[in-house]
Amino acid sequence: MLNKKKLIKIFKTASLCRNFEKITFKKIQEKIIKFPVYLSAGQEFIASSLSQMTSELRVKPMIFAQHRCHSTYLAFGGNMKKLINELQGNISGATFGIGGSASLHSKEINMYGHDGHMGTQGPIGVGACFVSRKPTIVFLGDASAEEDYVLAALGWASTKKLPILFVVEDNNLSILTKKKVRRNWEMSDVAKSFKMGGYQLDDNPKNIYRFKEKIFKKPMLLNINTHRLFWHAGAGQDSYKTFDRYKIIKKKLGILGNKIDQENFIRINKLWKKHSD
Amino acid sequence: MEKTLRLTIKEIVRSHLKKKIGKVFGQCLTAVGWVGGTLPELYEKDGMVELSMADVAGGGFAVGAALMNTRPIYVIRYQGFNWYNAPMILNYACKSMEIWKQPCPIFVRSIAMEGGIGPVAGSSHHSLYFRMPGIKIVSPMSPKEYIKIYQKFLSDKDVYYVSEHRGSYNNTSEFKNDIKEKKQLIIIAISITRFEAEKAKKNLEKQGYKIGIIHVVWIKPFKLKKNEINAIKKTKHGCILLDDDYVDGIANALGNKINLDTGKKVHTMGLKDKSAGFSKRTDNLPPNAKEIEKKIKKIISD
């Protein structure tokens, strides 16, 4: 059960991710960042909830993220300065200025970089989990989950009964093509057909948190419906009516929510200024 | 009795598993022939892992295993299968050191054969890997060559594409370069063509030609030694490079490099520019001794 104290912890992490993305959005507009950036604002409660859950379980999972990975990196404790430097192409960046926004990697938090081909983190994460038997989280988008090799990876993870959690961050969009145009099936059903736990839920931390005691015991897939606030890449908004869970939870937390949000904004702004070229 | 290459590979794989250096991954490994007799009769409990038949994902599983520094041996029974197996090896494992400073070494045992196996599976496909950064490509055809390469791999951080050929598995002998004295032309041979190149050289020498030979084990990085460059420079007719892949791949790329290093003409022979059929009439085989002889005679007489 997710109590208020834990919700605040999750919100603090989500707020860090949200404010980072908000400020990064500006930096893209100001052309301080000059290459494609995949902002994860709107989706931050997924990684934030999971990092809270794994921390309570005292598990440091291996993380195989997708291209939209800033929130994953930050929520699990990735170094923000290194991310700022990475987004400016600096050698002191998280991936030495090579990986950019989409391929963040951090030995400190067991996060393995993404190569840019959609969904490769599926089989690669499964292979790593197979030989190490370490708890593993593979993050996928609803589009990359459609890759044939992702489906094959689910099948093998199930066959080998791996301690792995597949998380589909389902924002219903592949760039701008909606899911219903691309397919008539759900990943949670696919997972079930592969004889593993498959669940469909929204990104309310309360709903994600319910799975805390179940993860890593056997292969499982959570298809978490969420909302991408900004463009697929770059600084822009597809719609100003997009559902925003962050706003709702901030409001729910009242003055404290505002305070956390503002403090993070100021802190991250300062950090960006300090580490801008 | 001298050890065959087949037995040498089998012993290497056994020791890789028994010493728990890493696992062996592949499809249908424990089938009747144990991949041409190159695998010991071991199973998943020993580290010999049968993968599902999903080729693309299979390559990814091997990459994941390599990320955990378990130095997997990944067996691809026909080199043509690389069209599906290669993507994550090339785009993740090979780039991992450069992008993330994260070693991801895999020993890719990629096996060629030809003759009656149609348009997809046969021959060597090492050119497919050649253009990508971060990979080492080797083609050992003798026991000592194979042992040396495996030992080097154990202390390396890179992916090794080991271009094997079933036609070499019975081989017990080692190869020697012949670049002493002035030659009319030097044969530079890769993979299975090395056997036919030796035959062609002998036959031509019987007819009075002075032919040299350089055996290529390291395809990438490829570097001719100084004495080899000098020997080519001294020839009247340059050299001919033989490969078991299409010429518009490694053969022509290395040919260009050799030409720049020596200033001599480099002719190339490999698979013909056509799809292989199953029948003898429509097959596409690497150059045999007779074809090599004919081509060399033509180069010399022109």
Boltz contact constraints between the chains, C-beta under 6 A:
constraints:
  - contact:
      token1: [A, 95]
      token2: [B, 99]
      max_distance: 6.0
  - contact:
      token1: [A, 95]
      token2: [B, 100]
      max_distance: 6.0
  - contact:
      token1: [A, 98]
      token2: [B, 99]
      max_distance: 6.0
  - contact:
      token1: [A, 99]
      token2: [B, 99]
      max_distance: 6.0
  - contact:
      token1: [A, 105]
      token2: [B, 100]
      max_distance: 6.0
  - contact:
      token1: [A, 113]
      token2: [B, 100]
      max_distance: 6.0
  - contact:
      token1: [A, 115]
      token2: [B, 91]
      max_distance: 6.0
  - contact:
      token1: [A, 115]
      token2: [B, 92]
      max_distance: 6.0
  - contact:
      token1: [A, 117]
      token2: [B, 91]
      max_distance: 6.0
  - contact:
      token1: [A, 120]
      token2: [B, 60]
      max_distance: 6.0
  - contact:
      token1: [A, 120]
      token2: [B, 88]
      max_distance: 6.0
  - contact:
      token1: [A, 123]
      token2: [B, 57]
      max_distance: 6.0
  - contact:
      token1: [A, 123]
      token2: [B, 60]
      max_distance: 6.0
  - contact:
      token1: [A, 123]
      token2: [B, 61]
      max_distance: 6.0
  - contact:
      token1: [A, 124]
      token2: [B, 60]
      max_distance: 6.0
  - contact:
      token1: [A, 124]
      token2: [B, 63]
      max_distance: 6.0
  - contact:
      token1: [A, 124]
      token2: [B, 64]
      max_distance: 6.0
  - contact:
      token1: [A, 127]
      token2: [B, 61]
      max_distance: 6.0
  - contact:
      token1: [A, 127]
      token2: [B, 64]
      max_distance: 6.0
  - contact:
      token1: [A, 127]
      token2: [B, 65]
      max_distance: 6.0
  - contact:
      token1: [A, 128]
      token2: [B, 64]
      max_distance: 6.0
  - contact:
      token1: [A, 128]
      token2: [B, 67]
      max_distance: 6.0
  - contact:
      token1: [A, 128]
      token2: [B, 68]
      max_distance: 6.0
  - contact:
      token1: [A, 131]
      token2: [B, 65]
      max_distance: 6.0
  - contact:
      token1: [A, 131]
      token2: [B, 68]
      max_distance: 6.0
  - contact:
      token1: [A, 131]
      token2: [B, 70]
      max_distance: 6.0
  - contact:
      token1: [A, 132]
      token2: [B, 68]
      max_distance: 6.0
  - contact:
      token1: [A, 149]
      token2: [B, 56]
      max_distance: 6.0
  - contact:
      token1: [A, 149]
      token2: [B, 57]
      max_distance: 6.0
  - contact:
      token1: [A, 152]
      token2: [B, 54]
      max_distance: 6.0
  - contact:
      token1: [A, 152]
      token2: [B, 57]
      max_distance: 6.0
  - contact:
      token1: [A, 153]
      token2: [B, 57]
      max_distance: 6.0
  - contact:
      token1: [A, 156]
      token2: [B, 52]
      max_distance: 6.0
